Amino acid sequence: MNITIIGTGYVGLVTGACLADLGNNVFCLDVDQSKIDLLNSGGVPIYEPSLKEVIERNVEAGRLTFSTDIAASVAYGSIQFIAVGTPPDEDGSADLQYVLAAARNIGRHMTEFKVVVDKSTVPVGTADKVTAAINAELAVRFPAASLPESESIFPTFSVVSNPEFLKEGAAVEDFTRPDRIVLGAASDTKGQQALAAMRQLYAPFNRNHERTRVMDVKSAEFTKYAANAMLATRISFMNELANLADEVGADIELVRQGIGSDPRIGYSFLYAGTGYGGSCFPKDVQALVRTAREYGQTLRVLEAVEAVNHDQKQVLVNKVFAKYGTNLSGKTFALWGLAFKPNTDDMRDAPSRVVVSALLRAGARIHAHDPVAEEEARRVLALDLADAPDLLENLQFVDKPIDAVQGADSLIIITEWKAYRSPNWAALKVAMKALVIFDGRNLYEPEVMKECGMQYLAIGRGSHS
């Protein structure tokens, strides 16, 4: 099949590359010429395991192309995926300007039936807005289009909701081995025609067993937000319990194992830490809360989830201040991990940004390491400290984890990269000025840390701190 992907960000690039890998011909459009130039020169604008290799082999095979030509992109694909960004607006609602711009471009250039797929994460009712935007453009091109007898003279379309459920750091694996494929389509003839095309596209994923969940469009749109809101709720729930565990002397890791063994609960997304970040959970929770307000309702649980997450990013900072005071002049901290999660360079809403900014403003020096996020971290931290750029002189990036701890008063762990799971403790003890670890991801066993002579300050492991 000929497929067009509008947007070469995280979702669009993974979707386009993986669909090409199935044998489809994929045209990826982006209005950012520099991004298209990078892709056409063999570069990849994001870090995602194995994505570069998938792109390279499909470009070489001629199944994957990148362009800024809007008219060509609309002409190319019988299925048009809208996979552009939906950043949060000032009020927390999803900003649909890029989605609707893509829809208008489709309406301006389409000459035959198109399946228009909302792949971006969008609030309930977006398909109606996309439909209206396309129809508005068609009405300009074909003024008689509003007359029933004129249907045969202008192109038609149907909008499908096909939300993505990709985890950053495992997106290619998630796309190629999906646990479910959600398709929201209209019940009319065009909607069923579109649904048939989508079933054909995703047929390779259903050979072993049926993974497709078909529903109405609004339910599909709602499903994406509901899924992310549930996962965010589990994280904030455990973080709140972890903070209590610190006070009462319980070990949240043992609690996690105890409740996770209940099949009604399970182990996923029950890890206490420094709060969630990234491109999905923060903005999706905010957008769902905003949608509820538009309909005169209050999502009290999700408002609490968001508040807990905001505060949780300050927990490591508070632990540092509790030990050293709020004046950190003369103190040097090693920091392991900058990205919001491992296997990505995404710094959006990363807890590390809160920690780095707070410690630098308190006078500390920081030696930071991250396997892939250094370049992006430099960019966003410069923005975070735009009011005090001189503080960035006290932030040094290093190539190896062991380099970060040289002469450090303590080690702070924020991202659970595999490279940090089994360090050489003997080397750390020699390199560090003081044997103190603030572990924001509970990577180590407290008793092992005690045997190593480390003061171990983790999340919700109060009896060992």
Residue pairs with C-beta under 8 A, 6 or more apart in sequence:
1 24
1 25
1 78
1 79
1 197
1 200
1 201
2 24
2 25
2 27
2 76
2 77
2 78
2 79
3 16
3 19
3 24
3 25
3 26
3 27
3 77
3 78
3 79
3 81
3 201
4 26
4 27
4 28
4 29
4 73
4 74
4 76
4 77
4 79
4 80
4 81
5 12
5 13
5 15
5 16
5 19
5 26
5 27
5 28
5 29
5 77
5 81
5 83
6 12
6 29
6 73
6 80
6 81
6 82
6 83
6 84
6 102
6 105
7 29
7 30
7 82
7 83
7 84
7 85
7 98
7 102
7 120
8 16
8 28
8 29
8 30
8 32
8 35
8 36
8 39
8 45
8 66
9 46
9 83
9 84
9 85
10 46
10 48
10 166
10 168
10 171
10 279
10 346
11 83
11 119
11 120
11 164
11 166
12 28
12 30
12 81
12 83
12 84
12 119
13 28
13 44
13 45
13 46
13 48
13 51
13 55
14 48
14 51
14 166
14 171
14 172
14 175
15 81
15 83
15 119
15 164
15 175
16 26
16 28
16 64
16 81
16 83
17 26
17 51
17 54
17 55
17 58
17 64
17 172
18 54
18 172
18 175
18 176
19 26
19 201
20 26
20 54
20 58
20 61
20 63
20 64
21 54
21 57
21 58
21 176
22 204
23 63
24 63
24 201
25 63
26 58
26 63
26 64
26 65
26 77
27 65
27 67
27 72
27 73
27 76
27 77
28 39
28 64
28 65
28 66
28 67
29 67
29 68
29 69
29 70
29 73
30 36
30 66
30 68
31 68
31 70
32 68
33 68
35 45
36 66
36 67
36 68
38 44
38 45
39 45
39 55
39 66
40 66
42 56
44 51
44 52
44 55
46 344
46 345
46 346
47 343
47 344
47 345
47 372
47 373
48 168
48 169
48 171
48 172
48 343
48 344
49 169
49 170
49 172
49 343
50 172
50 173
51 171
51 172
54 172
55 64
58 64
59 65
67 73
70 105
70 109
71 109
73 80
74 80
74 105
74 106
74 108
74 109
74 110
74 114
75 109
75 111
77 114
78 112
78 113
78 114
78 115
78 197
79 114
79 115
79 117
79 197
79 198
79 201
80 106
80 114
80 115
80 116
80 117
81 117
81 119
81 162
82 99
82 102
82 103
82 116
82 117
82 118
82 119
82 120
82 130
83 119
83 120
83 164
84 98
84 99
84 101
84 102
84 120
85 98
85 120
86 94
86 95
86 96
86 98
86 99
86 120
86 121
86 122
86 283
86 287
87 94
87 95
87 283
88 94
88 95
88 282
88 283
88 286
88 287
89 95
91 290
92 286
92 287
92 289
92 290
93 123
93 286
93 287
93 290
93 291
93 294
94 121
94 122
94 123
94 283
94 287
94 290
96 122
96 123
96 126
96 129
98 120
99 118
99 120
99 122
99 126
99 129
99 130
100 129
100 130
100 133
103 116
103 129
103 130
103 133
103 134
104 133
104 134
104 136
104 137
106 114
106 116
106 134
106 137
106 157
107 133
107 134
107 135
107 136
107 137
107 138
107 141
108 137
108 141
110 134
110 138
110 155
110 157
111 155
112 155
113 155
113 156
113 157
113 190
113 193
114 155
114 157
115 157
115 158
115 160
115 193
115 194
115 197
115 198
116 130
116 134
116 157
116 158
116 159
116 160
117 159
117 160
117 161
117 162
117 198
118 126
118 127
118 130
118 159
118 160
118 161
118 162
118 163
118 221
119 162
119 163
119 164
121 163
121 164
121 224
121 225
121 228
121 280
121 283
121 284
121 287
122 161
122 221
123 221
123 225
123 287
123 288
123 290
123 291
124 218
124 221
124 222
124 225
124 291
125 218
125 221
126 161
126 221
127 159
127 160
127 161
127 184
127 217
127 218
127 221
130 159
131 159
134 157
134 159
135 145
138 145
138 154
138 155
139 145
139 146
141 154
142 150
142 153
142 154
144 150
144 153
144 154
145 151
145 153
145 154
156 190
157 190
158 185
158 186
158 188
158 190
158 191
158 193
158 194
159 186
159 194
159 217
160 183
160 184
160 185
160 191
160 194
160 195
160 198
160 217
161 182
161 183
161 184
161 185
161 217
161 218
161 220
161 221
162 181
162 182
162 183
162 184
162 198
162 220
163 182
163 220
163 221
163 223
163 224
164 224
165 174
165 178
165 179
165 180
165 182
165 224
165 227
166 174
166 175
167 174
168 278
168 279
168 280
168 341
168 343
168 344
168 346
169 341
169 342
169 343
169 344
170 343
176 205
178 205
178 211
179 211
180 211
180 212
180 213
181 202
181 205
181 206
181 211
181 212
181 213
182 212
182 213
182 215
182 220
182 223
182 224
183 195
183 198
183 199
183 202
183 212
183 213
183 214
183 215
183 220
184 214
184 215
184 216
184 217
184 218
184 219
184 220
184 221
185 191
185 192
185 194
185 195
185 198
185 214
185 216
185 217
186 192
186 194
186 216
186 217
187 216
195 214
199 212
202 211
202 212
205 211
206 212
213 223
215 223
224 284
225 284
225 287
225 288
225 291
226 288
228 280
228 281
228 284
228 285
229 284
229 285
229 288
229 302
229 305
231 269
231 281
232 276
232 281
232 284
232 285
232 302
232 305
232 309
233 301
233 302
233 305
234 268
234 269
234 270
235 269
235 271
235 273
235 275
235 276
235 281
235 309
236 275
236 276
236 304
236 305
236 306
236 308
236 309
236 312
237 305
238 252
238 256
238 269
238 270
238 271
238 272
239 272
239 273
239 275
239 308
239 309
239 312
239 315
239 459
239 460
240 308
241 252
241 255
241 272
241 460
242 252
242 272
242 459
242 460
243 312
243 315
243 460
244 250
244 460
245 251
245 252
245 255
245 460
245 461
245 462
246 459
246 460
246 461
246 462
246 465
247 462
248 462
249 462
249 463
250 460
250 462
250 463
251 446
251 460
251 461
251 462
251 463
251 464
252 272
252 442
252 459
252 460
252 461
253 272
253 442
253 460
253 461
255 460
256 267
256 270
256 271
256 272
259 265
259 270
260 266
260 267
260 270
261 267
271 441
271 442
272 442
272 459
272 460
273 312
273 351
273 440
273 441
273 442
273 459
274 312
274 313
274 315
274 316
274 351
274 355
274 414
274 440
274 441
274 459
275 309
275 310
275 312
275 313
275 315
275 351
276 282
276 309
276 340
276 349
277 313
277 340
277 341
277 346
277 348
277 349
277 350
277 351
278 340
278 341
278 344
278 346
278 348
278 349
278 350
279 346
279 348
281 309
282 306
282 309
282 348
282 349
285 302
285 305
285 306
286 306
288 299
288 302
289 299
289 302
289 303
289 306
292 298
292 299
292 302
312 351
313 351
313 354
313 355
314 354
314 358
315 440
315 459
316 351
316 355
316 412
316 414
316 438
316 440
317 354
317 355
317 358
317 359
319 438
319 457
320 328
320 333
320 359
320 410
320 412
320 438
321 362
323 410
323 436
323 457
324 331
324 409
326 362
327 362
327 363
328 359
328 362
328 363
328 364
329 363
329 364
330 363
331 363
331 364
331 365
331 409
332 364
332 365
332 366
332 367
332 407
332 408
332 409
332 433
333 359
333 364
333 365
333 366
333 367
333 408
333 409
333 410
333 411
333 412
334 366
334 367
334 368
334 369
334 404
334 405
334 406
334 408
334 410
334 411
334 412
334 432
335 352
335 355
335 356
335 366
335 367
335 368
335 369
335 404
335 411
335 412
335 414
336 369
336 370
336 401
336 404
336 411
336 412
336 413
336 414
336 415
336 417
336 420
337 352
337 369
337 370
337 413
337 414
337 415
337 416
337 417
337 420
337 441
338 347
338 350
338 352
338 356
338 368
338 370
338 373
338 374
338 377
338 414
338 415
339 345
339 346
339 347
339 350
339 352
339 370
339 372
339 373
339 376
339 377
339 415
340 346
340 347
340 348
340 349
340 350
340 351
340 352
340 415
341 415
341 416
342 415
342 416
342 417
342 418
344 372
344 373
345 370
345 372
345 373
345 375
345 376
346 373
346 376
347 353
347 373
347 376
347 377
347 379
347 380
350 380
350 414
351 414
351 440
352 377
352 414
352 415
353 380
353 381
353 384
355 412
355 414
356 366
356 368
356 381
356 384
356 395
357 381
357 384
357 385
359 366
360 366
360 385
360 388
360 391
360 392
360 394
360 395
361 388
361 391
364 394
365 394
365 395
365 396
366 394
366 395
366 396
367 396
367 398
367 403
367 404
367 405
367 406
367 408
368 374
368 377
368 395
368 396
368 397
368 398
368 404
369 397
369 398
369 399
369 400
369 401
369 403
369 404
370 377
370 415
370 417
371 417
371 419
374 397
377 397
378 397
381 392
381 395
382 389
382 392
385 391
385 392
398 404
401 419
401 420
401 423
402 423
402 424
402 427
402 428
402 431
404 411
405 411
405 428
405 431
405 432
406 431
407 431
407 432
407 433
408 431
408 432
408 433
408 434
409 432
409 433
409 434
409 436
410 432
410 434
410 436
410 437
410 438
411 428
411 432
411 436
411 437
411 438
412 437
412 438
412 440
413 420
413 437
413 438
413 439
413 440
413 441
413 443
414 440
414 441
415 441
416 441
416 443
420 443
421 443
425 452
425 454
428 435
429 435
429 452
429 453
435 452
435 453
435 454
435 455
436 454
436 455
436 457
437 444
437 449
437 454
437 455
437 456
437 457
438 457
438 458
439 456
439 457
439 458
439 459
440 458
440 459
441 459
442 458
442 459
442 460
442 461
444 456
444 458
446 456
446 458
446 461
446 464
447 464
449 455
449 456
449 464
450 456
450 464
456 464
456 465
457 465
458 464
458 465
